[in-house]
Amino acid sequence: MTKTTHHTEALCQYIGTGTQPTCTHSALEGQSYCEQHYAIVYKVGTARAKRHKEVRTVNKVRLIESLFNEAIAELEAEGFDCYGDSELTSKLEAETF
C-alpha cells in the first residue's frame, strides 16, 4: 500500500478591486498574499501615516470645539442668550395666553 501525500499550497487571499478576479497565485510562505498583492495590501508606512492624519484631524476638531466654547462663554458673560432659551420661553408664554 502506498501512502499518497497531498501538498496543498496556500493561495493568495487577495479579492481585488471589484473589476479584477480573485488572485489564484500561490501565497508567500506564512502569508496570506502572493508577492505582488502583499506589496499592495501592506504598503510600508501607510498605517503610521494614516494614524498621524487621524490624530491631526482630532486635534483640529478639538481646537475648533474649544474656540467655539470660549466664544459662547464670552457671549453669555455679556448677557447674550446663545441658546435662545429666554426668547423661546417668552414666545411660548405669549402663544398660550
N, C-alpha and C positions, 0 to 999 in steps of 0.2 A: 504494500500500500504506500503510495507516495503522498506526501503532505504538500499541499499547494499553499503558498502564502501569497496573499494579495497585498501589494504595496500600493496604498492609495495616497496620491499626492493631494495636498490641500489646494483647492482652487482659490483664486483671487475673489474676495468678497465685494469688490467694487461694483456698485449698482449702475453708475453712470449718471448722466445729467438729464435723462429722460429721452433724449434723442438717440443716445448710444445704447447698444445692448449691454447686458451684464458681461463682464470680463470672464474669459474662460482660460486665461493663462494660469500657470502654477504660481502659488503664493511663495513668497520668500520663506525660508526656514524659520519657524517660530513666529511668523507674522500672518496677518490676515489678507495682505495685499501683495500683488506682484510688484516688481521693481518700479515700473512706470507709474502705477497708481499709488504706491507708497509715497512717492515724491509729491503727488498731488494732494493726498489726504493729510500728510504730516509735513506741511511746509515749515521750514525752520524759522522759528521766531514768531509765527503768526499768533499763537495763543498769548504770548507775552505782550505783543503789540496790541492785541485786542483788549487785553486786560487793562493796559495803560490808558487806552482810549476810553474805556468804560469808567475808569477812576476819574479821568479829566472831565467827562460829562457829568458825573455825580457831583464833583466839586463845583462845576459851573452852576448846576441846579441849586445846590445848597447856598451858593453866594447870592444868586438871584432871590431865593426864598428869604434869606437873611435881610437883604436890602429892602425887600417888599415889607417884611415885618417891621423894620425900622421906620419906613415911611408911614405905615399905618399907626405906629406908636406916636410919631410926631404929629400926625393929623389929629389923633384923638386927644393928645395933650393940648392942642389948640382949640379943642371943642368941636371939631368936625365929627359928624356921625358917619363913620366909614361904612357901616353895615346897613344903614338906613333903618335901624330899629325904631327910633323915635318917630321918624316920618311915617313908617308903616303903621305904627300903633295909632297915630293921630288920624290917619286915613280910615282905618278900621273903625275907630270910635265915631268918626263923622258919619260913616255909612250905616252904622247900627241905630243911630238916633233919627 
